[in-house]
Amino acid sequence: MQLFREVRNKYTQAVRKAKASFFKQKFASFSTNSKKFWDTVNPHNFSFTQIQIAGVLKELQNLDPYKSAGLDNLDPLFLKLSAEIVATPITSLFNLSFISSEIPKDWKAAASSVCQIVVRTSGSLYGGATVFNSWADSLLCIHQ
């Protein structure tokens, strides 16, 4: 087992050195031509594949109805039951947002609507002591 770890660590170090060397060499060649650098970092060949109604419909039909509502206050059960009706407008809204490169203000609200979740844990794992764990979470209803 120790031999495996040593070989794995040497391999990981070699890969990291190779990556660093590649990027160092790649970016060093752009020191005189900044336009070439930005064309490499931000190429103009990005293409957007529009979201299909069938995909949105499938995701809406697979929503967990027992999850809480998101910032839009739309209950997942409502979205699931009305999936065939709302799939087309939702698809259009997403595609328009991607094409216009604009995100509605309400969608951005999730970044500022982060709450602290505190969980109380106790048991033999912690020597019988009560432990409070916490993490930040955004209030979005997302199916995964």
Contacts in CASP RR format, 6 or more apart in sequence:
PFRMAT RR
TARGET T0000
AUTHOR 0000-0000-0000
METHOD contacts of the structure
MODEL  1
MQLFREVRNKYTQAVRKAKASFFKQKFASFSTNSKKFWDTVNPHNFSFTQ
IQIAGVLKELQNLDPYKSAGLDNLDPLFLKLSAEIVATPITSLFNLSFIS
SEIPKDWKAAASSVCQIVVRTSGSLYGGATVFNSWADSLLCIHQ
26 40 0 8 1.000
27 37 0 8 1.000
30 36 0 8 1.000
30 37 0 8 1.000
30 40 0 8 1.000
48 98 0 8 1.000
48 99 0 8 1.000
50 95 0 8 1.000
50 98 0 8 1.000
51 91 0 8 1.000
51 94 0 8 1.000
51 95 0 8 1.000
51 98 0 8 1.000
52 91 0 8 1.000
53 87 0 8 1.000
53 88 0 8 1.000
53 91 0 8 1.000
56 87 0 8 1.000
56 90 0 8 1.000
56 91 0 8 1.000
56 94 0 8 1.000
57 83 0 8 1.000
57 84 0 8 1.000
57 87 0 8 1.000
59 143 0 8 1.000
60 79 0 8 1.000
60 80 0 8 1.000
60 83 0 8 1.000
60 86 0 8 1.000
60 87 0 8 1.000
60 90 0 8 1.000
61 80 0 8 1.000
61 83 0 8 1.000
62 143 0 8 1.000
63 76 0 8 1.000
63 77 0 8 1.000
63 79 0 8 1.000
63 80 0 8 1.000
63 141 0 8 1.000
63 143 0 8 1.000
64 76 0 8 1.000
64 143 0 8 1.000
65 75 0 8 1.000
65 76 0 8 1.000
65 77 0 8 1.000
65 80 0 8 1.000
66 76 0 8 1.000
67 76 0 8 1.000
67 141 0 8 1.000
67 143 0 8 1.000
68 76 0 8 1.000
68 139 0 8 1.000
68 141 0 8 1.000
69 75 0 8 1.000
69 76 0 8 1.000
69 141 0 8 1.000
70 139 0 8 1.000
70 140 0 8 1.000
70 141 0 8 1.000
71 106 0 8 1.000
71 109 0 8 1.000
71 110 0 8 1.000
71 113 0 8 1.000
71 139 0 8 1.000
71 140 0 8 1.000
72 106 0 8 1.000
74 141 0 8 1.000
76 141 0 8 1.000
79 86 0 8 1.000
97 103 0 8 1.000
97 104 0 8 1.000
97 107 0 8 1.000
110 138 0 8 1.000
110 139 0 8 1.000
110 140 0 8 1.000
111 138 0 8 1.000
113 138 0 8 1.000
113 139 0 8 1.000
114 136 0 8 1.000
114 137 0 8 1.000
114 138 0 8 1.000
114 139 0 8 1.000
115 136 0 8 1.000
115 137 0 8 1.000
115 139 0 8 1.000
116 134 0 8 1.000
116 135 0 8 1.000
116 136 0 8 1.000
117 134 0 8 1.000
117 135 0 8 1.000
117 136 0 8 1.000
117 137 0 8 1.000
118 132 0 8 1.000
118 133 0 8 1.000
118 134 0 8 1.000
119 132 0 8 1.000
119 133 0 8 1.000
119 134 0 8 1.000
120 130 0 8 1.000
120 131 0 8 1.000
120 132 0 8 1.000
121 130 0 8 1.000
121 131 0 8 1.000
121 132 0 8 1.000
121 133 0 8 1.000
122 128 0 8 1.000
122 129 0 8 1.000
122 130 0 8 1.000
122 131 0 8 1.000
123 129 0 8 1.000
END
